[in-house]
């Protein structure tokens, strides 16, 4: 017998209102479980992406240029800003003990450009020493960047081959980066040679906050990985003690605020999932109990016609599982419809790194959500199925139960 | 001997006074041959329906045995007893017994579809013709009158050509014309070889039956033989 003509399907079709209510319940249950889980995973993926993009143990910035919160808004939240310190600081930091890898970065905020409605953060790196940005860029662009070549973040409205003009300097888009779910998606990356030319041009046009600086004599920040045998704290303290007017920050501390916010939101979502799941099971339990009570005569007739206890229980179970399966697919579809097109908006609203997981991870989440929903339906209906299988058919047929 | 009940009794606990046992059916022997039509009468609460349900395999007797085709039905597992009932016993219950999500033809074919067997629609339609409800095959139970619903239940009970037909007040709330149609149909089934037992309050239908029994306070007596 085809599924569409089977008795459980006919029963579901025959009571469209009852089926629709059950379907709505399971859809909402799955939407919450699936959507909530996907949000938590996306936030965690975004944080992981941010950690790997920062990719250094310590960041050293000029002391007067930033308080910690300002730095966070620039590095973590995509705000534009720039600050400089003498190159001499870089040399002093490099001579401190326990330095494994060290590289300087240069920041500049564009005034405006054809690609962007807002000014964008331009980050320059030294290709000879860089260990944070180059490995990431290599995934999108394997060659070395030439002078005036730039690589753009995934959210910028610019494509390979485009020319963007910053402070009157034409730059060629050599590559577009993969999505990271972090503030780096709205940044522009280039080598130190190019950014120095851009800084010089901004100074020449009197558009740089720092008047008369020599781009060849400054850096914005220094990124450090500590050498083996040293702890991050040791190196950080050494820099803070021996190099004046700089602030060495552990990158892990810098993202601790993000991590705490994410943890708070994840806890709230987890609680919401738990509450909705428990409430959903209780509501489904009541709904199935009411539905089965209302249909006692129907089940008694089926028993009279030769349905065994097991067959009746299986039929009730099949109806519930069919509803839950369909509801879970609808819930997942709805969840994807909300999360896929609006993930950018969610990222902006939460102000946290947000990166949808890989297709494989999403598939796993989908299967888990379907299983949770179907299992919930199974749990909710099991008591009713048991009761139906044990009912006194004769009394119900006589209308006495 | 198609149906044989040996010393069957049924006792219930009164829920309001759960130490007090109520005997619905006293120790009773009963037999029904293939091809015979028996009627069971009696006042409400006399134990008729309880007796019928014990014979149909739907209510386990407190004591005694029920044998159908020499098979002791209450010694079967639930699965086997259910399959046995599906194949060998046609039950027509009191009141309405339609599944409202199925149309009339689907309701009648239920004994087959329950066991995933191809529905014998031609046989169902032939039965519907005999019961004068063939024109209602696509209608839904909510669109039918009480008499039509009852005839639908009768067609359903007969679909698998069971050897035993047990009808519990098949004509209650039916008019005289419908009552006669139903009893004539049951009589015809008996003439064609089925063993038929009908519980009824009707007093003027004994003409259709071969035997008439009366139940009084759980005691069964044979009234006459036609």
Interface residues (C-beta under 8 A of the other chain):
Chain A: X1 X7 X10 X11 X13 X14 X15 X297 X298 X301 X302 X303 X304 X305 X306 X307 X308 X309 X310 X311 X392 X393 X394 X397 X398 X399
Chain B: X49 X50 X53 X56 X58 X59 X78 X79 X82 X83 X85 X86 X87 X91 X93 X94 X95 X96 X97 X98 X99 X100 X101 X102 X106 X110 X111 X113 X114 X115 X116 X156 X168
